[in-house]
Amino acid sequence: MGGGIYGVMLTLEAVLRGLRPLLLERHDFGGATSFNSLRIVHGGLRYLQTLDLKRHVESVQERRWFLANFPDLASPLPCLMPLYGKGVRRKSIFRAAMLINDLLSINRNDGVREDRSIPRGKVISKAETVAAFPDVDATNLQGAALWHDAAIPDSQRVVMELLRWAAHYGADAANYMQVSALSIKDNVVGGVVAQDRESGSEWSFRAPVVINSAGPWSEDMAEKMGGKADRWFWPSLAWNILTDKPALSECALALTPPRAGGPTYFLHPWKGRLLIGTGHAPWNGAVDNPSTSGEQIEATLDDINASVPGLALTPANVERVFAGLLPAAGPHSARLSTKPAVVDHSKSGGPRGLVSICGVKFTTARRVAAHTLDKVFGAKRAGGGSGSPRPHAAQAWQSGTVDFSDDGANQRYREGLGRLVADESPMNLRDVVFRRTDLWESPDLALRLAPKICDSFAWREDRKEAELAALGEELARPDSR
Ligand SMILES: Cc1cc2nc3c(=O)[nH]c(=O)nc-3n(C[C@H](O)[C@H](O)[C@H](O)COP(=O)(O)OP(=O)(O)OC[C@H]3O[C@@H](n4cnc5c(N)ncnc54)[C@H](O)[C@@H]3O)c2cc1C
């Protein structure tokens, strides 16, 4: 229940273990928190700072899994942190950290294609830092730490390819299917009742186990279903800002503004553009509506301007804000929880067969899914797909690589869209533009292709008009929900 990255990974892991999963998502797959991530698969270096070796090792393994299984959608992302010799941000300390990081991730490239492999980290000189990041504040600069995470620029395609993989081996998944109640007999789960949001009809699905992976809604859903437990989701607001400025470097930049307690931001060179992440604040509003205030955006831009002399970002440079809710470490806190919640509700008197999960990172969703299934069904066999490889991707959807002035390429892309409508169950134009392709990044192109996409759905004229209007509105919105 819940088709974000956690529900999708559960579905894949389950089918690869010989189970028969059914995924129900009330909107579109991957359209909530999972659409709004910074699109980085972390390699775990940050966890060395708190000596959280478990998280470090897990992140390295998951980064390797993405690079090995999605060489078409994941690639090494060089990351650079300028060092000014303050606190632990010294060259000597980072030399040691890079060495430990490399030793702990000695198997980081097992099964990974040569051109997707992660090089060793290093500390570079001041001159090399300026060459890699010309706008760096050079006053007192000593050099920089350089290491690699992985980027998944088209994370929405990763979600869809995971689902295609799961479906290839027999999993079922339905979007626009909202779970409303649990079927229970003698306090044992028998399945769920769900509403088809397209037709309005009600469906009953039988299942001995229901896993609630509804992200920010997981606690409310569990409560509604009689799943008693201690709280696990104190909402914390997180946001990224996509600007109209070009990226400042080919590296992701880890920058900390020169103010007491300033957070470290990651400036992701996302498709050559400056994508700023991640701002955090406590959240006391409804979980349905995570949104940032003007002050929060301005404060983030101020921090970035203070970190990069001469950048002078203003709200007019903001193209889109990606916001979502994540589990905090406690009430009214912006600090994120350090571990995922996996709650077996039968342990506290709730129905047997109802389990809730909620994680903190896109990066580790597969691991949490595997751990959950081990817990519920026993460790039948390792997941990960070594014996059930990912089927070949039908088409690359990076529209930036298509020459639309070439009739043949244009025609092939349009035909691909038709197949995609038939194969990947989008229910409306926005599903195609935002969650099946990258067309949302180029609103003019999206609007030009939209009538053709409508033809693939074979809608009547009035539906077509409504869809085109809704797409226009969504493309003009400054945030993604
Ligand atoms: C700004 C930001 C930046 C981030 N950056 C990164 C990053 O760079 N790297 C990283 O690893 N992680 C990152 N994360 C974290 C990561 O995005 C989340 O941990 C992850 O997406 C959570 O996925 P989820 O499946 O739990 O939740 P969601 O994606 O929210 O999915 C839950 C789903 O449940 C569905 N649902 C709810 N109720 C019902 C119901 N009744 N019936 C059926 N379905 C229902 C919802 O519609 C939703 O689609 C970031 C998060 C944010 C917000």
The ligand as a Tripos MOL2 file, in Angstrom:
@<TRIPOS>MOLECULE
LIG
   53    58     1     0     0
SMALL
NO_CHARGES

@<TRIPOS>ATOM
      1 C1         13.6380   17.5280   -0.6140 C.3       1 LIG1
      2 C2         14.0590   16.0840   -0.4880 C.ar      1 LIG1
      3 C3         15.3110   15.6810   -0.9400 C.ar      1 LIG1
      4 C4         15.7050   14.3430   -0.8210 C.ar      1 LIG1
      5 N1         16.8830   13.9440   -1.3700 N.ar      1 LIG1
      6 C5         17.2550   12.6410   -1.3110 C.ar      1 LIG1
      7 C6         18.4410   12.1970   -1.9620 C.ar      1 LIG1
      8 O1         19.1250   12.9520   -2.6700 O.2       1 LIG1
      9 N2         18.7950   10.8990   -1.8060 N.ar      1 LIG1
     10 C7         18.0540   10.0190   -1.0710 C.ar      1 LIG1
     11 O2         18.4570    8.8650   -0.9520 O.2       1 LIG1
     12 N3         16.8940   10.3980   -0.4820 N.ar      1 LIG1
     13 C8         16.4690   11.6850   -0.5970 C.ar      1 LIG1
     14 N4         15.2850   12.0780   -0.0350 N.ar      1 LIG1
     15 C9         14.4850   11.0960    0.7080 C.3       1 LIG1
     16 C10        13.6100   10.2230   -0.2050 C.3       1 LIG1
     17 O3         13.0740   10.9990   -1.2500 O.3       1 LIG1
     18 C11        12.4810    9.5880    0.6150 C.3       1 LIG1
     19 O4         13.0530    8.8620    1.6800 O.3       1 LIG1
     20 C12        11.6270    8.6120   -0.1920 C.3       1 LIG1
     21 O5         11.2290    9.1750   -1.4160 O.3       1 LIG1
     22 C13        10.3830    8.2190    0.6000 C.3       1 LIG1
     23 O6          9.6530    7.3170   -0.1900 O.3       1 LIG1
     24 P1          8.2990    6.6570    0.3060 P.3       1 LIG1
     25 O7          7.9630    5.5900   -0.6550 O.co2     1 LIG1
     26 O8          8.4020    6.2940    1.7460 O.co2     1 LIG1
     27 O9          7.2320    7.8590    0.3020 O.3       1 LIG1
     28 P2          6.3860    8.4790   -0.8930 P.3       1 LIG1
     29 O10         7.2130    8.6640   -2.1020 O.co2     1 LIG1
     30 O11         5.7070    9.6770   -0.3360 O.co2     1 LIG1
     31 O12         5.3200    7.3650   -1.2140 O.3       1 LIG1
     32 C14         4.2060    7.0900   -0.3980 C.3       1 LIG1
     33 C15         3.0440    6.8040   -1.3300 C.3       1 LIG1
     34 O13         1.9230    6.3080   -0.5880 O.3       1 LIG1
     35 C16         0.7620    6.6790   -1.2970 C.3       1 LIG1
     36 N5         -0.4200    6.5150   -0.4500 N.ar      1 LIG1
     37 C17        -0.7560    7.2350    0.6480 C.ar      1 LIG1
     38 N6         -1.9300    6.7950    1.1420 N.ar      1 LIG1
     39 C18        -2.3500    5.7720    0.3500 C.ar      1 LIG1
     40 C19        -3.5000    4.9350    0.3430 C.ar      1 LIG1
     41 N7         -4.4730    5.0780    1.2410 N.pl3     1 LIG1
     42 N8         -3.6110    3.9910   -0.6210 N.ar      1 LIG1
     43 C20        -2.6370    3.8440   -1.5690 C.ar      1 LIG1
     44 N9         -1.5390    4.6280   -1.6160 N.ar      1 LIG1
     45 C21        -1.3910    5.5780   -0.6610 C.ar      1 LIG1
     46 C22         1.0620    8.1340   -1.6790 C.3       1 LIG1
     47 O14         0.2250    8.5980   -2.7190 O.3       1 LIG1
     48 C23         2.5380    8.0600   -2.0520 C.3       1 LIG1
     49 O15         2.7370    7.9130   -3.4520 O.3       1 LIG1
     50 C24        14.8450   13.4000   -0.1920 C.ar      1 LIG1
     51 C25        13.5830   13.8100    0.2370 C.ar      1 LIG1
     52 C26        13.1780   15.1260    0.0750 C.ar      1 LIG1
     53 C27        11.7940   15.5240    0.5050 C.3       1 LIG1
@<TRIPOS>BOND
     1     1     2 1
     2     2     3 ar
     3     2    52 ar
     4     3     4 ar
     5     4     5 ar
     6     4    50 ar
     7     5     6 ar
     8     6     7 ar
     9     6    13 1
    10     7     8 2
    11     7     9 ar
    12     9    10 ar
    13    10    11 2
    14    10    12 ar
    15    12    13 ar
    16    13    14 ar
    17    14    15 1
    18    14    50 ar
    19    15    16 1
    20    16    17 1
    21    16    18 1
    22    18    19 1
    23    18    20 1
    24    20    21 1
    25    20    22 1
    26    22    23 1
    27    23    24 1
    28    24    25 2
    29    24    26 1
    30    24    27 1
    31    27    28 1
    32    28    29 2
    33    28    30 1
    34    28    31 1
    35    31    32 1
    36    32    33 1
    37    33    34 1
    38    33    48 1
    39    34    35 1
    40    35    36 1
    41    35    46 1
    42    36    37 ar
    43    36    45 ar
    44    37    38 ar
    45    38    39 ar
    46    39    40 ar
    47    39    45 ar
    48    40    41 1
    49    40    42 ar
    50    42    43 ar
    51    43    44 ar
    52    44    45 ar
    53    46    47 1
    54    46    48 1
    55    48    49 1
    56    50    51 ar
    57    51    52 ar
    58    52    53 1
@<TRIPOS>SUBSTRUCTURE
     1 LIG1         1 GROUP 0 **** ****
